[in-house]
Amino acid sequence: MNKNQFVPQIPYGTRDLLLREAKQKRIVEGSLAELFSRWGYDEVVTPTFEYMETLTVGTGSDMQQHVFKFFDKNNRIMALKPDMTTPIARVAATRLKETPLPLRLFYLTNVFRHEQAQAGRQCEFYQAGVELLGAPGPAADAEVVALAVEAMLEAGLTNFQIGLGQVDFINGIMAESGLTPEHKQQVKYAMVTRDLVGLGEILAQSGLSKAAQELLRQIPVLHGHEDMLNHAYQLVSNDLSRRALDNLADIHRLLTGYGVDRYVNFDLGIIRDFDYYTGMVFEGYTPGLGFPLCGGGRYDNMLASFGVANPATGFALGIERVLLALERQGIGVSVRGKDVYIAWAEGKLPEAIEAANQCRKEGRRAELALASESKASAETVIAEGYEELIYIE
Ligand SMILES: N[C@@H](Cc1c[nH]c[nH+]1)C(=O)O
């Protein structure tokens, strides 16, 4: 081989989805689009990139470090969208401003974030998600969580759990703790990354009372069912945290009505990696995958930053993560095989084209040979997975 031969590479954190994987992706996305539409959601498509200042309005400072930025011809800073929640809030506050609420929107798209790449975590990845805009109460939150459960079932997963949390539980504790803003940020970061040792160290240096430290240290392990909520209620005395727990109980009651409560437990340690959440938050986990399959929550302040104050809630599901989980759990996505191979003897191409047209009209997947061949050689293709050989002679 020529030593100087150019070996093209793809950028860090990107992947080619080939053949079977691309087909599986399309099948899963297709069934999710139908599911969302059965629940009354309409699709929206927004640009791949936005002005950086638009994304800054929506996403917090932490996420901005993960955004891919570039300049347009006029030197304005652009960014590849790191999620769809901010672009949808922009659309809802501008072009869809006059549309009656609530608005139910869904999307299937690629998004971009600088990440430490590994299987299931790439810098470019695909999301399916919904945003429910203009509805403040637990009914909207329960709808979104129930739809997330249905989306995972629709994709073929059965073994998963949703952890349901509420950001105000922690906010209430933080507010009464007297932590400095800097320490608050560090505590939150340790909780997002589930770094319990780090959390312990930060608290030890915080100057808080032993009781306050103990309470904050417990948050990441506060997960379970109703009895855990009751226990948490006893731990806190501030209004904000208690209202957060009441809100979770209300949402959970509705999830029982949806028949999905067995997939949901409470997890008060959930803090998502976007700063925009203002209420319930959730993440979906499955065995064998070290990061969430889906996540979402309520974000009531984002639309106001675009000039139209409206509450909102939503979630997104990682398509590659779902495919990876299906593969690791040995669950096949049934991908349609090859139906017919049409081969032809010397001079018979026109008849073979006609046969191929006919098969395709009947909805069969027909592959037409591009050169004449003997019947014996054509017959070997059956071993390649075609269901039928048509030989024109
Ligand atoms: N945009 C969030 C998910 C979400 C949708 N709506 C609210 N949250 C994410 O990418 O994780």
Residues whose N, C-alpha, C, O or C-beta is under 5 A from the ligand:
A	BS01	LIG	D83 M84 T85 V130 G295 G296 G297 T313 G314 F315 A316
